[in-house]
Amino acid sequence: MSEFVRRLWVEDGGQDIAEYAVMLAVILVLVVGTIRLIGSNANNVFSNTASAIQ
């Protein structure tokens, strides 16, 4: 395991992996935040529609 970590630290390819990991983390945060925002707004719309129908 330590050999793998050392190789990632020394080789340039390890930097690419780290950059992709950071980019993936940022994209995931944006997607999760958007889904939570849309989800709560959709819930409010459906609740208001159900209240108006009754």
C-alpha positions as CSV (number, residue, x, y, z in Angstrom):
1,M,0.0,0.0,0.0
2,S,2.8,2.4,0.9
3,E,4.4,1.7,-2.5
4,F,1.2,2.6,-4.3
5,V,0.9,5.9,-2.4
6,R,4.5,6.7,-3.0
7,R,4.1,6.0,-6.7
8,L,1.1,8.3,-6.9
9,W,3.0,11.0,-5.1
10,V,6.0,10.8,-7.4
11,E,4.3,10.2,-10.8
12,D,2.5,12.9,-12.7
13,G,-0.4,10.6,-13.2
14,G,-1.3,10.8,-9.5
15,Q,-1.9,14.5,-9.9
16,D,-4.4,13.8,-12.7
17,I,-6.2,11.4,-10.4
18,A,-6.3,14.0,-7.6
19,E,-7.6,16.7,-10.0
20,Y,-10.4,14.4,-11.2
21,A,-11.3,13.5,-7.7
22,V,-11.7,17.2,-6.7
23,M,-13.7,17.9,-9.9
24,L,-16.0,15.0,-9.1
25,A,-16.5,16.1,-5.6
26,V,-17.4,19.6,-6.7
27,I,-19.9,18.2,-9.3
28,L,-21.4,15.9,-6.7
29,V,-21.9,18.8,-4.2
30,L,-23.6,20.9,-6.9
31,V,-25.9,18.0,-8.0
32,V,-26.9,17.1,-4.5
33,G,-27.6,20.7,-3.6
34,T,-29.7,21.2,-6.8
35,I,-31.7,18.0,-6.1
36,R,-32.4,19.0,-2.5
37,L,-33.5,22.5,-3.6
38,I,-35.7,21.2,-6.4
39,G,-37.1,18.4,-4.1
40,S,-38.2,20.8,-1.4
41,N,-39.7,23.2,-3.9
42,A,-41.6,20.4,-5.6
43,N,-42.9,19.2,-2.3
44,N,-44.3,22.7,-1.6
45,V,-45.9,22.9,-5.0
46,F,-47.6,19.5,-4.6
47,S,-48.8,20.4,-1.0
48,N,-50.3,23.7,-2.2
49,T,-52.0,21.9,-5.2
50,A,-53.4,19.2,-2.9
51,S,-54.7,21.9,-0.5
52,A,-56.3,23.9,-3.3
53,I,-58.1,20.8,-4.7
54,Q,-59.7,19.9,-1.3
